[in-house]
Amino acid sequence: METRNNPVCRILGTRYPLIQAPMNWINNAAMVAAVSEAGALGVLGPNAGPKIIDGRKVPTQERIGIELSRIRNLTSKPVGINIFSDHEDATRAYAMKTIAAAKANDVNIYCLVGTYDELIYKAIKEAGGIIVHRELTPTPQSAREAEEHGADIIVATGIDEGGMIPSGCMGTFTAVPAIVDAVKSVPVMAAGGINDIRGVRAAFALGAQGVYVGTRFITSDECPAAQVVKDMIVAGSGDELLAVTTNERSLPTPAAIDYHRRLMAGEPAEEIHKEIMAKGGLGPAMLHGDVNTGIVSVNTGISSIRSIKPVAAIVAELMADFNG
Ligand SMILES: Cc1cc2nc3c(=O)[nH]c(=O)nc-3n(C[C@H](O)[C@H](O)[C@H](O)COP(=O)(O)O)c2cc1C
């Protein structure tokens, strides 16, 4: 497939219509730069870089700035940055600092996760930025509204995904066409459970014009995830996943088995979520390999991931149908 006329490539300035989803804790300059060098869009996520768990919800502007300048020493290709948007003052203030750090490092693609926020949109647009809008629970209506507000690309995420899963029931196979049909002209990217070329083909058959992939990149050489986590994915299967809260699943680590048992026994999901966050969220297990304390969040399609490879090989495999 020719990508010259692909709208996602045109908007992002990339060779391929592929975004590496930002992943909390398990991302750093080396991985992001490798993705961008391979022709896709690498995106820096929260808590990138330093191998510490310091209790802060989000990294500081300084930390992001350091990691972004490391990226800029590795690649001059387009890269993106993650922005949260939930109408909380603290989140908004953090978004503003992130936008300043991105601008200072010549980064202008913002992968926004959450709901539309007028102030954040305005700040990004004033900085000359591109908005990739991903609702945590995407709906046709929210996609239409994001388009009207000026989103450049919409991501349709199904409950198959790794990370914080949508609250609704829509899988990737149903979310993507529903959102493709809802928007007027903005391109839609598919997220959730896309681990190989079959998933990419399915996404395009459903009307997506790009794919947004997280879990597959955990099993890259460059991803700073703990080796034990990479091994669990390569040996694992999506049917082993356990619900640990309403919006979080995990491979069956000792911690996840305990959370799941308590959730099934009726303990409020919010209480369990608070406990997971108090222990460092995805950091302890996914970054440091402490599976007794932490959870391992991946998508439901991991049985099609059977190898750990360089980022460039993963991008080449996913994008084998495209000649950029
Ligand atoms: C371990 C993990 C952590 C994630 N953390 C974030 C995050 O902090 N911010 C964000 O916007 N997306 C995050 N995501 C990405 C999304 O949830 C994304 O939709 C997803 O990775 C794409 O689906 P896939 O994992 O099935 O490929 C994370 C995903 C994973 C697997």
The ligand as an SDF file (V2000), in Angstrom:
LIG
                    3D

 31 33  0  0  0  0  0  0  0  0999 V2000
    1.6330   -1.0380   30.2160 C   0  0  0  0  0  0  0  0  0  0  0  0
    0.8880    0.0240   29.4960 C   0  0  0  0  0  0  0  0  0  0  0  0
    0.8680    1.3280   29.9900 C   0  0  0  0  0  0  0  0  0  0  0  0
    0.1930    2.3410   29.3230 C   0  0  0  0  0  0  0  0  0  0  0  0
    0.2450    3.6260   29.8000 N   0  0  0  0  0  0  0  0  0  0  0  0
   -0.3240    4.6390   29.0710 C   0  0  0  0  0  0  0  0  0  0  0  0
   -0.1970    5.9930   29.4820 C   0  0  0  0  0  0  0  0  0  0  0  0
    0.4030    6.3020   30.5060 O   0  0  0  0  0  0  0  0  0  0  0  0
   -0.7510    6.9460   28.7030 N   0  0  0  0  0  0  0  0  0  0  0  0
   -1.4300    6.6630   27.5460 C   0  0  0  0  0  0  0  0  0  0  0  0
   -1.9220    7.5710   26.8920 O   0  0  0  0  0  0  0  0  0  0  0  0
   -1.5420    5.3880   27.1290 N   0  0  0  0  0  0  0  0  0  0  0  0
   -1.0210    4.3830   27.8610 C   0  0  0  0  0  0  0  0  0  0  0  0
   -1.1060    3.0780   27.4330 N   0  0  0  0  0  0  0  0  0  0  0  0
   -1.5070    2.8590   26.0650 C   0  0  0  0  0  0  0  0  0  0  0  0
   -2.9450    2.6550   25.7900 C   0  0  0  0  0  0  0  0  0  0  0  0
   -3.6310    2.0420   26.7660 O   0  0  0  0  0  0  0  0  0  0  0  0
   -3.0960    2.1550   24.3560 C   0  0  0  0  0  0  0  0  0  0  0  0
   -4.3750    2.3760   23.9370 O   0  0  0  0  0  0  0  0  0  0  0  0
   -2.7110    0.7650   24.1040 C   0  0  0  0  0  0  0  0  0  0  0  0
   -1.4160    0.4100   24.4830 O   0  0  0  0  0  0  0  0  0  0  0  0
   -2.8970    0.3000   22.6770 C   0  0  0  0  0  0  0  0  0  0  0  0
   -3.3220   -0.9830   22.7890 O   0  0  0  0  0  0  0  0  0  0  0  0
   -2.3970   -2.2960   22.8430 P   0  0  0  0  0  0  0  0  0  0  0  0
   -1.6280   -2.2660   24.1140 O   0  0  0  0  0  0  0  0  0  0  0  0
   -3.4110   -3.3680   22.7710 O   0  0  0  0  0  0  0  0  0  0  0  0
   -1.4930   -2.2360   21.6440 O   0  0  0  0  0  0  0  0  0  0  0  0
   -0.4780    2.0410   28.1090 C   0  0  0  0  0  0  0  0  0  0  0  0
   -0.4580    0.7260   27.6200 C   0  0  0  0  0  0  0  0  0  0  0  0
    0.2070   -0.2680   28.3040 C   0  0  0  0  0  0  0  0  0  0  0  0
    0.2210   -1.6570   27.7220 C   0  0  0  0  0  0  0  0  0  0  0  0
  1  2  1  0
  2  3  1  0
  2 30  2  0
  3  4  2  0
  4  5  1  0
  4 28  1  0
  5  6  2  0
  6  7  1  0
  6 13  1  0
  7  8  2  0
  7  9  1  0
  9 10  1  0
 10 11  2  0
 10 12  1  0
 12 13  2  0
 13 14  1  0
 14 15  1  0
 14 28  1  0
 15 16  1  0
 16 17  1  0
 16 18  1  0
 18 19  1  0
 18 20  1  0
 20 21  1  0
 20 22  1  0
 22 23  1  0
 23 24  1  0
 24 25  2  0
 24 26  1  0
 24 27  1  0
 28 29  2  0
 29 30  1  0
 30 31  1  0
M  END
$$$$
